[in-house]
Amino acid sequence: MPRLRVLTYNVRRCLGVDGVMSPARIAAVIAEAEPDIIALQELDVRRIRSGGVDQGEEVARELGFSFVHFHPALRVLEEEYGDAILTSRPSRIVKAGALPGLPSRPRLEPRGALWAAVQIDGAEVNVINTHLGLRRLERWLQAQMLMSDEWLGSEACRSPVVLTGDFNSFPRGRVYGLLSGRLRDAHLIGSTMGRPSATFPSQWPVFRIDHMFVSDDVEVVSARTHRSETSALASDHLPLVADLRLPETDREASASRGLPERLQA
């Protein structure tokens, strides 16, 4: 069965807790974990404050990844800020769009989600990356949108599915409860530490607000927070990494039964 490693990471515009801005250091942290699919939040693209670079492209170039899918939750003229999915595997964007905010608070940071279909050894996995808001009602409205037929409820969002990102929601929160009612918490199932570990803040992690949810047909082999000397500095979040096993493909099922694939219905 196809196996893959997925990493989610809020990179805080590649600004470390030591005040150093470095896409190369973010890439070095990611390289330590050797993932197949990377979901990143809080990337700057062509922003003056970050030197005008495309941070997603910079990280991908450092890693040798060829597919960079980006959604700008915020756009001001040519400057953009948002989330990305990076991979070296063939992939395509299925959907990218805004999530609802609070009409009474128009100055809140805009939020969005990005959905890509990624090919893994003959199988296709739907990966949705998001970054939810800081206010409870805002997060609730955004999570409801993700559950709707525009995203997880869409006919196109067939299993296997991975929903990941920075949800700004604790495991006992209402948003977490809503999402875990549809999908399974990979970190809870596969924790290599006995129980899931915190992801924020990176130097003294006490909060588990970055999550990875998977559909029922995805086997969680292991899941962990990636901690190293570099990851403690590179961002204010730590990456969350999960090793997953996807459902058996038609080709694999044919081989396991010893029958030519052309004879399968």
Number of C-alpha atoms within 10 A of each C-alpha: 13 16 17 16 18 22 27 28 27 24 22 19 24 27 20 23 17 11 11 13 18 19 27 18 21 26 19 18 24 21 12 13 17 15 19 18 22 25 27 27 26 21 26 26 25 16 20 11 11 18 12 13 16 18 25 26 20 17 22 21 16 15 18 11 17 15 19 19 20 25 25 24 23 17 14 9 8 10 17 19 24 25 29 26 27 26 22 18 15 12 21 15 18 15 14 21 15 17 22 19 23 16 9 7 9 9 9 14 12 20 23 23 28 27 26 21 19 24 17 17 13 14 18 21 21 23 24 28 26 30 26 26 26 13 13 15 14 19 25 21 18 26 22 16 17 21 16 12 12 14 21 24 14 12 9 12 19 13 17 19 22 23 26 27 26 24 22 22 23 15 17 8 13 16 23 21 14 14 18 17 10 15 18 19 24 29 26 20 16 20 19 16 12 9 13 18 20 19 27 20 17 22 19 12 17 12 17 22 19 26 25 26 22 24 19 14 13 20 18 22 17 19 27 23 24 20 18 13 9 14 22 22 21 29 30 24 29 27 29 27 27 25 19 21 18 22 20 15 15 14 15 15 15 16 12 10 9 9 12 10 14 8 7 10 5
